[in-house]
Structures are given as C-alpha cells and as structure tokens.
Amino acid sequence: MSAVRTTRTARTARTVVAAALVAGVAATALAAPAVAAAPPKTGHAATQQALDAAVAAGVPGAVAQARDGKDRWTGTAGERRGNDRYRVGSITKTFVATVLLQLQAEGRLDLDDPVEKWLPGVVRGHGHDGRKITVRQLLNHTSGIYSYTEDPAFQQRTFGPGFLQHRYDTWSPQQLVEVAMAHEPDFAPGTSWNYSNTNFVLAGMVIEKVTGRPYGKAVENWIVKPLKLRATSVPGTDASMPRPHSRAYSKLSEDPGATTVHDVTELNPSLAHAAGEMISDSNDLQTFYRALLKGRLLPKAEMRELTTTLPVSAQHPQFRYGLGIAWQKLSCGKEVWGHGGGIHGSLSEAYATRDGEHSLAANINADWTGDTQSVIEAEFCGTAPKK
C-alpha cells in the first residue's frame, strides 16, 4: 500500500504500508527528487547508479527493468536477481481500477453508482454514508473515507513489533472496513482528495458483488491470463512467496536509530486485500502498464476516465491522480503514468510514458531507506542520484 508523505518516516514499515502511495505518488516523490542537475547519461547508466545508491544507503538489494522501444535492460544491485518476484503493494490498485472500468464497459455497473447500491449498509458509521459516495470516488480517492491503515491499533498490530506475532492473521475485507468506520470521515465526499486504502478494499468488494466471485479471479481472468503474466498473482491468504524471490526486510520501527532488521518475507497479505496484496515481477508489471496505456485493456471511453486526473496537493502540481493510476511530471519535463507500492520490506515503482513505449519497473527489498523516486528520474530523465 503506501502513502503521500513528505517525511522520511514514510519509508518505515508502519507508514509505508499504513499509508498508501509510498511509491505510487511515492513518499519520496512529494519531496524534491534526489537527482543532480547533470547532463543526461547514455543508456541506462543513471538507472544502475540509482540502484547502486539505494544499496549504498543500506538497502539489501534493488532490481529494475526498463523497455524503451525494442531496447530491454535489466539492472540489479546487492542481493537481487533480475527475475525476482516481489510484493507490489499499491500497484494492485491499478489492476483493480482496470477491472471496474472493464465491468463498466460491459454495462454491468456504472462508476457513478453509489457504493450503497452494491454494498448496502457497509459504508455507515461516524458520518460515513455509502449513499453519498460513488464507486468513482473510491477509485480517485475523493470519497473522504478514513483509511483503515491509519488506525493506531491496526498499525501497532500489523506494522510495528506486533507484526511478528500477527503476521499470519487473516483479515476479512469486512473487518478492514469496520476499522475505518470507527473513525470520522476525512471530508465530505467529492470535496477534497486524500489517499485511503479503505477505498480500494471497498472497490474489491464491489467487484465481488458484481461478478459473484473473489476480486482476484476477475484480475486473473481479465488481465493476468490475457496478458500471459506468468509471475503475477493475487495470493489471498497465502503467506508464502513464489520462487524466484529475494528476502524482504523491515526494522518494524519508526525510530531512526533502530538497528534490528527483521525478515518479513512471509506475511498474510489479507491485511492489504485489494488495496495492495498482489505479487509480480518487473517484466510483468511493464507488460501490464504498457498494454493498459496502449489501449489494449480498455475501450477509449474508459481510457479517458482512467486518465482523468485530480491534483493531490496544491504544493505539488507535478503529481496528479486518476482512477487507480498516478501521473507525474518529472524534473526534465517528461510525463509518466503508473503507480508505486509499499508493503512490509518491499517498495516498488512501475511507470511508463503515455504511449506505452518507454517503461520502468523497480523494487527495493527494504522499507526504511532507499530512494525509489531517484530510479524513476534516472530512467526517464537520465539524471544520476546525488552522492
């Protein structure tokens, strides 16, 4: 999952997973990109430098793949392999939004339907009212619904030291929503923007109500299988990682002086559900975003809706958000589309140009350091990270 944050603590286990855009409009992305004003470098040298810089900063391993036209490149640093699978966190959201847009294209729902129509009585309590919130507002984070990952008790149990005791717990999507409903809304529906993981748990529940099957089956049948994404899965409650994969590490602490590193590779991803449970690799993520942006998954009308964006902050006009997809204008002026995700011991980025021709997917296997925004800047702008 991840978070729009401006502080370095957004990279800790709690805020990275507990807030939900970490790399998707990356936590570091809302600070000034850590790139030097250097002339563009040839090939992917700057991207490799960004991976090396992450490892130098203390990340155990980093991996990235890029495609630019017919050119394909893979880079690694530290203890990583180019074909590693990893937990992609909030990148899951683009898959979920795409399925809902596919359902709309088939006439099976309308994104302007109230949430109450599909989930009667679910969004109620402490000022939340599903009759006044649309499915579209779930996907573009204008619902005002409180994010369950901000709940202090939930954070303590799942992101802090309590994780070690509860890593195999199963959470139903209803339980996650109930955590959110115990709090006041962030704002009235449609009046502002705030990233909420609850929005996409509800979006997954809507898919299940419309199709009569788990949302993951819709993702598999309508995206994974048609695109032959062999490394991509929706694990549900399975705590294991498919091979090949590297380990994932977290300090499970916001204390900048914390030194104990925990292996968090295994976890029950039901704590993220449709907000961030998926697993993939860099090759599959690029295939997905390239196909999506080239119009292979959605009709033109739904593509226009997907890419209709809203500002996430008046202070950061270079970032906007559509329906489960983010837009960035980089330091060199290039515009890219995609998402990022953070979950225990894993920070990921997947972005591509609007024509789908130049793409990048990257991951670092730690959540307390490492600048993933620098990897994006390096690949698309050719600017090397500061030393």
Beta strands, then each sheet from edge to edge (+ up, - down):
strand 1: 61-68
strand 2: 71-78
strand 3: 85-87
strand 4: 124-125
strand 5: 128-129
strand 6: 249-250
strand 7: 262-263
strand 8: 279-281
strand 9: 310-311
strand 10: 319-321
strand 11: 326-329
strand 12: 335-343
strand 13: 346-352
strand 14: 358-364
sheet 1: 2+ 1- 14+ 13- 12+ 11- 10+ 9-
sheet 2: 3+ 8-
sheet 3: 4+ 5-
sheet 4: 6+ 7-
end
